[in-house]
Amino acid sequence: MPRRLSAVLSPAEALPPVATALVVDVIRATTTAAFLLAAGARELVLTAEVAQARAEARRRGALLAGERGGLPPEGFDLGNSPREADPERVRGRAVVMTTTNGTRAALRAAGAAQRVGLAALVNAGAAVRWAAAREGDLVLVAAGREGRAALDDAYVLGALVAGFRVLEPGVRLDDGARLAQALFLAHPEPRPLLAASAAAEALAAVGLAADVEACARIDALALVPELAAREGAALRFRPVYPKGV
Amino acid sequence: MPRRLSAVLSPAEALPPVATALVVDVIRATTTAAFLLAAGARELVLTAEVAQARAEARRRGALLAGERGGLPPEGFDLGNSPREADPERVRGRAVVMTTTNGTRAALRAAGAAQRVGLAALVNAGAAVRWAAAREGDLVLVAAGREGRAALDDAYVLGALVAGFRVLEPGVRLDDGARLAQALFLAHPEPRPLLAASAAAEALAAVGLAADVEACARIDALALVPELAAREGAALRFRPVYPKGV
């Protein structure tokens, strides 16, 4: 029996218990996570709440990154922008990050799956190879927005489904995976699709429209942030570099 | 400011409070509802639970229709099949109906919207005209399946979005509406799309694959089941015939 690939588009939906999860918050948390590790950050620690993030960063001597309402909270070193992932600032450092939707989705996935990776367009190919090299059923988890399914994340789930099916044509898709895949296949060019999303509109409203362009760079990075350890209410990710299949 | 058309794909998501809702459970509850009224049923009463349905049917001298696990519960006069909507059986009769996903979606919509209609592919054009003729913001509500977004319902939401935009090109779409519309526009032929859904697979498993064909007949009917009254925990629908725009 071929394995099953599910896609959960809405943050309001329960996750099936599976072996492997890929979490997507393409605008911007999982994109920024991949860029931070690609820029040489030693590890990335995700927390749900701002106060937790401050405490973790203090304890670890880490940089503090993230957003509320799209902008960095008071005293944060970095926002949630992939364009801030500057090697001169982050190389060799631990980074603690908290965002509105993405870090919550990662925590949900860590509660349902044995293995968790973070995926976006910038590392879609790497994420697909990472997932395909692991055994068992898989779930793609969209962070969504304000408790609802989001266009941008659904699109990236579709890109992952389509990519996965190239490696494993017989994989069994659920309705969510078929829906996401149809969206992706109908829109080969990601920029206009991402730009039409509510997440992109909200970024434009706070002067960060250029971030969307950075989020649309398919396969710019060859790494996957992989969950290395659960440390209390925090999730610690390290970069892995999947081999080509 | 043009009005807003939202599409809520997942039954796990909260509905925005709006003026008008269209509820979709294309395989099969809202399709069957439209066929029952088209076959001459005087009114259609939806309830969430089987025991309620039995009590309402007894009180009203109504036929009892619906399903659990795809099949009619013990003692029901009709299942949830559009092919059972035979004028010789239902003309002039009240019908009480309870189904797993569709009736719950209707109850959710009735809690959020002032006006509620039932939509499917068989009455998509009529449903779009019905909604367009009413003032205020609109929401399309997918019944989904087992707490998750469903491919078949998302597709019909997309058909309704696309149809609505022909009448009101400036309507503002949310992410859900854009996602559903992309699915519909990528699949002009409904049959293979519906047949790929988990709902169609489940019907095939109980010998009811032919129902899917009946659910795919776009614009076969010119009526919309419209919520006429909330009567305790039951919703009473009557047929309305929207004029062409």
Boltz contact constraints between the chains, C-beta under 6 A:
constraints:
  - contact:
      token1: [A, 9]
      token2: [B, 149]
      max_distance: 6.0
  - contact:
      token1: [A, 10]
      token2: [B, 10]
      max_distance: 6.0
  - contact:
      token1: [A, 10]
      token2: [B, 12]
      max_distance: 6.0
  - contact:
      token1: [A, 10]
      token2: [B, 13]
      max_distance: 6.0
  - contact:
      token1: [A, 12]
      token2: [B, 10]
      max_distance: 6.0
  - contact:
      token1: [A, 12]
      token2: [B, 12]
      max_distance: 6.0
  - contact:
      token1: [A, 12]
      token2: [B, 13]
      max_distance: 6.0
  - contact:
      token1: [A, 13]
      token2: [B, 10]
      max_distance: 6.0
  - contact:
      token1: [A, 13]
      token2: [B, 12]
      max_distance: 6.0
  - contact:
      token1: [A, 13]
      token2: [B, 148]
      max_distance: 6.0
  - contact:
      token1: [A, 148]
      token2: [B, 13]
      max_distance: 6.0
  - contact:
      token1: [A, 149]
      token2: [B, 9]
      max_distance: 6.0
  - contact:
      token1: [A, 149]
      token2: [B, 176]
      max_distance: 6.0
  - contact:
      token1: [A, 150]
      token2: [B, 175]
      max_distance: 6.0
  - contact:
      token1: [A, 151]
      token2: [B, 175]
      max_distance: 6.0
  - contact:
      token1: [A, 151]
      token2: [B, 178]
      max_distance: 6.0
  - contact:
      token1: [A, 151]
      token2: [B, 179]
      max_distance: 6.0
  - contact:
      token1: [A, 154]
      token2: [B, 179]
      max_distance: 6.0
  - contact:
      token1: [A, 175]
      token2: [B, 150]
      max_distance: 6.0
  - contact:
      token1: [A, 175]
      token2: [B, 151]
      max_distance: 6.0
  - contact:
      token1: [A, 175]
      token2: [B, 197]
      max_distance: 6.0
  - contact:
      token1: [A, 175]
      token2: [B, 198]
      max_distance: 6.0
  - contact:
      token1: [A, 176]
      token2: [B, 149]
      max_distance: 6.0
  - contact:
      token1: [A, 178]
      token2: [B, 151]
      max_distance: 6.0
  - contact:
      token1: [A, 178]
      token2: [B, 196]
      max_distance: 6.0
  - contact:
      token1: [A, 179]
      token2: [B, 151]
      max_distance: 6.0
  - contact:
      token1: [A, 179]
      token2: [B, 154]
      max_distance: 6.0
  - contact:
      token1: [A, 182]
      token2: [B, 183]
      max_distance: 6.0
  - contact:
      token1: [A, 182]
      token2: [B, 186]
      max_distance: 6.0
  - contact:
      token1: [A, 183]
      token2: [B, 179]
      max_distance: 6.0
  - contact:
      token1: [A, 183]
      token2: [B, 182]
      max_distance: 6.0
  - contact:
      token1: [A, 186]
      token2: [B, 182]
      max_distance: 6.0
  - contact:
      token1: [A, 186]
      token2: [B, 186]
      max_distance: 6.0
  - contact:
      token1: [A, 197]
      token2: [B, 175]
      max_distance: 6.0
  - contact:
      token1: [A, 198]
      token2: [B, 175]
      max_distance: 6.0
